[in-house]
Amino acid sequence: MDMILLDWTRMGRSYCLAGAVAEGGRWRVVRPLLARWRDAPVRNVGWSAYLLDGRLRWEVFELVGPEAARPEPPHVEDLWVRSLRPHRRLAPAGQPPDILSATIAKVSEPIFGAPLGTTQASVYLRPGSGTRSLATVVVPSRGIRFTASQRDGAPEADVRVMLPVPDLAGRLLPVKDHHLLLRADQATASLDGRVKALQFAIGQMGERVAVRLGLSRAFAVGNGAPSCCWVMADGFFSRSDPQP
């Protein structure tokens, strides 16, 4: 089974991946997970930088030994694999726009198939609810606003984004898009400079931007708080020309 790499997000020192597979004339989004971790209490083990450094989004990989994973709503895209094998080629030019179009959340429905909850700063979904953990929204680039802060002892800056999407209610979402963050990291070490680099990158994408949204595995923020799946910004693409 071949997968076109779509979401490449930072998860500590490793990466979380998701991609699109062709199935019955349609695109299905899957989240490949290493089968050797199938007995882990939480499916939050990522892929190593050793495997992925030098790779690109929209690159084609073979999913070696795929097996369906028991759904854990809203995370219904999980798929056990023994490994990923790069084909060292990108998807044909027409497929990335088709994949983004196929994954756009319907305006008439909740983004993840169930109503979202909000805190003062964040947006979440309760574990066990929803019909998907990954979706695409299309927004005007001029309405996207980034912030960045650095907590004492944190290995990297906390970058967040506000999107003009009614369901997200003006909250700040953690930015996990590896490619976009890498571009800002390489531009400058200052927080203000990184924010400017991010805004500049979005401005170059044109008037409409496809934003990939994802839900974290459930965890609690604060003592005694319930565990929730938190909304994150996983990827940013030009709607008209979604390049790697």
Order of alpha helices (4+ residues) and beta strands (2+ residues): beta-beta-beta-alpha-beta-beta-beta-beta-alpha-beta-beta-beta-beta-beta-beta-alpha-alpha-beta-beta
